[in-house]
Amino acid sequence: MTRVLELLVSLLIVAALVVGVGALLPDHGHVERTVEVSSPVRQIFDAANTLRRFPEWSPERRLDPQLHMTYDGKRNGPGAVVNWNGNETVGKGKLEIVSSDEDSQVRMAVENDFTGTNKFYTITLNPSENGKTTKIVWAYDVDYGWDLKSRYAGLYIHGKPDANVQTAVSNAAELKAGDHDEDGNLIVDGKVKARLSYSGLALVTEYAGSPAALPLLRLQEKAFAETHGYLYSEMNGGRFWDEISATSEEGENTYKVYLPVEP
């Protein structure tokens, strides 16, 4: 009888330790990886703000080349959705863009078999002072709450979740808009070239300096448009457009910022 009581007491002590340690473990997990690429921030943002390019950076596609994907919702921005169904290693999952801040950040809700709830990817873009490179910060966040099993599983966040983030940011660093000729035209195939242009009315601001100030210029153009009664839209063809119009010998760029408007 004494030995049974000793065994029960030992089990209670172990259980108390498990609960006590679990309660002290973090209820939230976070990992992030960073890479710097020689691409303008707009190019990276456009690639991240649509899930139609998911196959190019997806860690799931790397693990299962035959991954089956379907798209729902919008093509770009909040509401864009991709669902996937893969092999035993990948399983089923879903990504949905829940918010995006132009040329700055894209946030995606993640549904997969990883432990935890409220799982998100957050892609933050930081352009360099000269605008020639962009730092991509890819983060993964997850909540464990008071689920002790999830909290213990969270100790392995630097396993597969971390590996997925590393694969995603590495693949994102290789995303390209395509090669351009000396006139800035996109080379589609051989002699076939393309160029985006706008022939309507637009507010134009010219600025020389760091691209970090471009968001402020866009706000100033919006304020001017609202003050003077111009109608504008930041969706589709009415979005802001920036272009480098000149580069000094010191490497400083001059930008033109356009806001399409209606009189």
C-alpha positions as CSV (number, residue, x, y, z in Angstrom):
1,M,0.0,0.0,0.0
2,T,2.8,2.4,0.9
3,R,4.5,1.8,-2.5
4,V,1.2,2.5,-4.3
5,L,0.9,5.8,-2.4
6,E,4.5,6.7,-3.2
7,L,3.8,6.0,-6.9
8,L,0.6,8.2,-6.8
9,V,2.5,11.0,-5.1
10,S,5.3,10.7,-7.7
11,L,2.8,10.9,-10.5
12,L,1.1,13.9,-9.0
13,I,4.5,15.7,-8.6
14,V,5.4,14.9,-12.2
15,A,1.9,16.1,-13.4
16,A,2.3,19.3,-11.3
17,L,5.7,19.9,-12.9
18,V,4.4,19.4,-16.4
19,V,1.5,21.8,-15.8
20,G,3.8,24.3,-14.0
21,V,6.5,24.3,-16.7
22,G,3.8,24.5,-19.4
23,A,2.2,27.5,-17.8
24,L,5.5,29.3,-17.9
25,L,6.1,28.5,-21.6
26,P,5.2,31.4,-24.0
27,D,1.7,31.5,-25.4
28,H,2.9,33.0,-28.6
29,G,5.5,32.0,-31.2
30,H,7.4,34.2,-33.6
31,V,10.2,33.5,-36.2
32,E,11.4,35.8,-38.9
33,R,14.1,35.7,-41.6
34,T,15.5,38.6,-43.6
35,V,17.1,38.9,-47.1
36,E,18.2,41.9,-49.1
37,V,17.5,41.8,-52.9
38,S,18.6,44.1,-55.7
39,S,15.0,44.8,-56.8
40,P,12.8,47.9,-56.3
41,V,10.3,47.8,-53.6
42,R,7.3,48.1,-56.0
43,Q,8.4,44.9,-57.8
44,I,8.6,42.9,-54.6
45,F,5.3,44.3,-53.3
46,D,3.4,43.4,-56.4
47,A,4.8,39.9,-56.3
48,A,3.8,39.4,-52.7
49,N,0.4,41.1,-53.0
50,T,-1.0,38.4,-55.3
51,L,-1.2,34.7,-54.5
52,R,-1.0,33.9,-58.2
53,R,2.8,33.8,-57.7
54,F,2.5,31.4,-54.7
55,P,3.9,28.5,-56.7
56,E,7.1,30.4,-57.2
57,W,7.9,31.0,-53.5
58,S,5.8,28.3,-51.8
59,P,7.8,26.0,-49.5
60,E,4.9,23.5,-50.0
61,R,5.6,23.4,-53.7
62,R,9.3,22.7,-53.0
63,L,8.2,19.7,-50.9
64,D,5.6,18.5,-53.4
65,P,6.2,19.4,-57.0
66,Q,2.8,17.9,-57.9
67,L,1.0,20.2,-55.4
68,H,-2.6,20.9,-56.4
69,M,-3.7,24.5,-56.0
70,T,-6.9,26.5,-56.5
71,Y,-7.5,30.2,-56.3
72,D,-10.5,32.0,-54.8
73,G,-11.5,35.6,-54.1
74,K,-9.7,38.6,-55.5
75,R,-6.6,38.4,-57.7
76,N,-4.6,40.9,-55.7
77,G,-4.7,42.4,-52.2
78,P,-7.0,41.6,-49.2
79,G,-9.4,38.8,-50.1
80,A,-7.0,36.9,-52.4
81,V,-7.0,33.2,-51.5
82,V,-5.0,30.1,-52.5
83,N,-5.9,26.6,-51.3
84,W,-3.5,23.6,-51.6
85,N,-3.7,19.8,-51.3
86,G,-0.4,17.9,-51.4
87,N,1.3,14.7,-50.3
88,E,1.6,13.4,-46.8
89,T,4.4,15.8,-46.0
90,V,2.5,18.9,-47.1
91,G,-1.1,18.0,-46.4
92,K,-3.9,20.6,-47.0
93,G,-3.8,24.3,-46.3
94,K,-4.9,27.8,-47.2
95,L,-3.4,31.3,-47.4
96,E,-5.5,34.5,-47.5
97,I,-4.2,38.0,-47.8
98,V,-5.9,39.9,-45.0
99,S,-4.2,43.3,-45.3
100,S,-1.7,45.1,-47.5
101,D,0.0,48.5,-47.2
102,E,1.4,49.5,-50.6
103,D,5.1,49.1,-51.0
104,S,5.4,48.4,-47.3
105,Q,3.7,45.2,-45.9
106,V,1.5,42.2,-46.8
107,R,-0.1,40.1,-44.1
108,M,-1.5,36.6,-44.8
109,A,-3.6,34.3,-42.6
110,V,-2.3,30.8,-42.6
111,E,-4.3,27.6,-42.3
112,N,-2.2,24.3,-42.1
113,D,-1.4,21.4,-39.8
114,F,1.1,23.4,-37.7
115,T,0.3,23.6,-34.0
116,G,-1.5,26.7,-32.8
117,T,-4.2,29.2,-33.9
118,N,-4.2,32.7,-35.4
119,K,-1.3,31.9,-37.7
120,F,0.0,34.6,-39.9
121,Y,2.8,35.5,-42.4
122,T,3.8,39.1,-42.3
123,I,6.0,40.3,-45.2
124,T,7.6,43.7,-44.5
125,L,9.5,45.6,-47.2
126,N,12.2,48.2,-46.3
127,P,13.8,50.0,-49.3
128,S,17.4,51.2,-49.1
129,E,18.2,54.9,-49.2
130,N,19.2,54.8,-52.9
131,G,16.1,52.7,-53.8
132,K,18.3,50.1,-55.6
133,T,17.8,47.3,-53.0
134,T,15.0,46.1,-50.8
135,K,15.2,44.3,-47.5
136,I,12.5,41.6,-47.1
137,V,11.5,40.6,-43.6
138,W,9.3,37.5,-43.6
139,A,7.8,36.7,-40.2
140,Y,5.5,33.9,-38.9
141,D,3.4,34.3,-35.8
142,V,1.2,31.9,-34.0
143,D,-0.9,31.8,-30.7
144,Y,-0.9,28.8,-28.4
145,G,-3.2,30.2,-25.7
146,W,-3.5,28.0,-22.6
147,D,-3.3,24.7,-24.6
148,L,-0.3,23.2,-22.7
149,K,0.2,20.6,-25.5
150,S,0.5,23.4,-28.0
151,R,2.9,25.4,-25.8
152,Y,5.2,22.4,-25.6
153,A,4.9,21.8,-29.3
154,G,5.8,25.5,-29.7
155,L,9.3,24.6,-28.5
156,Y,9.8,23.1,-32.0
157,I,8.8,26.3,-33.9
158,H,12.4,26.5,-35.1
159,G,11.8,23.2,-36.9
160,K,9.4,22.9,-39.8
161,P,7.7,26.4,-39.4
162,D,11.1,28.1,-39.3
163,A,12.3,26.0,-42.3
164,N,9.2,27.1,-44.2
165,V,9.9,30.8,-43.6
166,Q,13.5,30.4,-44.6
167,T,12.4,28.7,-47.9
168,A,9.7,31.3,-48.6
169,V,12.0,34.3,-48.1
170,S,14.8,32.6,-50.1
171,N,12.4,31.9,-53.0
172,A,10.9,35.4,-52.8
173,A,14.4,36.8,-53.2
174,E,14.5,35.2,-56.6
175,L,11.2,36.6,-57.9
176,K,11.7,38.7,-60.9
177,A,9.5,40.9,-63.1
178,G,11.4,39.9,-66.2
179,D,14.3,41.4,-68.3
180,H,14.0,44.9,-69.7
181,D,15.6,46.5,-72.8
182,E,17.5,49.8,-72.7
183,D,14.1,51.7,-73.1
184,G,12.6,50.1,-70.1
185,N,10.3,47.8,-72.1
186,L,9.6,44.3,-70.7
187,I,11.0,41.6,-73.0
188,V,8.2,39.0,-73.2
189,D,9.6,36.7,-75.9
190,G,12.2,37.6,-78.5
191,K,10.9,40.6,-80.3
192,V,7.7,40.8,-78.3
193,K,7.9,43.6,-75.7
194,A,5.4,45.2,-73.3
195,R,5.2,48.5,-71.5
196,L,2.7,49.8,-69.0
197,S,1.4,53.3,-69.7
198,Y,-1.4,55.7,-68.8
199,S,-2.8,58.3,-71.1
200,G,-5.3,60.0,-68.8
201,L,-5.2,62.9,-66.5
202,A,-2.8,62.5,-63.5
203,L,-1.2,64.6,-60.7
204,V,2.6,64.4,-61.0
205,T,5.2,65.1,-58.3
206,E,8.9,65.0,-59.0
207,Y,11.3,64.3,-56.1
208,A,15.0,63.7,-55.7
209,G,16.2,61.7,-52.7
210,S,15.4,58.6,-50.7
211,P,12.5,56.4,-51.8
212,A,11.5,56.2,-48.2
213,A,9.8,59.6,-48.7
214,L,7.5,58.3,-51.6
215,P,4.6,57.4,-49.3
216,L,4.5,60.9,-48.0
217,L,4.4,62.3,-51.5
218,R,1.5,60.0,-52.3
219,L,-0.4,61.4,-49.2
220,Q,0.3,64.9,-50.4
221,E,-1.1,64.2,-53.8
222,K,-4.2,62.6,-52.3
223,A,-4.7,65.7,-50.1
224,F,-4.2,68.0,-53.1
225,A,-6.8,66.0,-55.1
226,E,-9.3,66.1,-52.3
227,T,-8.8,69.8,-51.7
228,H,-9.3,70.7,-55.4
229,G,-12.2,68.3,-56.0
230,Y,-10.4,65.7,-58.2
231,L,-11.8,62.2,-58.1
232,Y,-9.2,59.4,-57.8
233,S,-9.1,55.7,-57.1
234,E,-6.2,53.6,-55.8
235,M,-7.5,50.4,-57.3
236,N,-6.5,48.8,-60.6
237,G,-5.6,51.4,-63.2
238,G,-6.0,54.3,-60.8
239,R,-3.2,53.2,-58.4
240,F,-0.2,55.3,-57.7
241,W,2.7,54.8,-60.0
242,D,6.3,55.7,-59.4
243,E,9.2,55.8,-61.9
244,I,12.8,56.8,-61.8
245,S,13.2,59.7,-64.2
246,A,16.9,60.4,-63.7
247,T,20.0,59.3,-61.7
248,S,22.8,61.6,-60.7
249,E,26.5,60.8,-60.8
250,E,26.4,60.3,-57.1
251,G,23.7,57.6,-57.5
252,E,20.8,59.7,-56.2
253,N,17.5,59.0,-58.0
254,T,14.9,61.4,-59.1
255,Y,11.4,60.0,-59.0
256,K,8.1,61.0,-60.5
257,V,5.0,60.0,-58.6
258,Y,1.7,59.8,-60.5
259,L,-1.9,59.7,-59.2
260,P,-4.5,59.2,-62.0
261,V,-7.5,61.4,-61.4
262,E,-10.7,62.5,-63.0
263,P,-11.5,66.2,-63.4
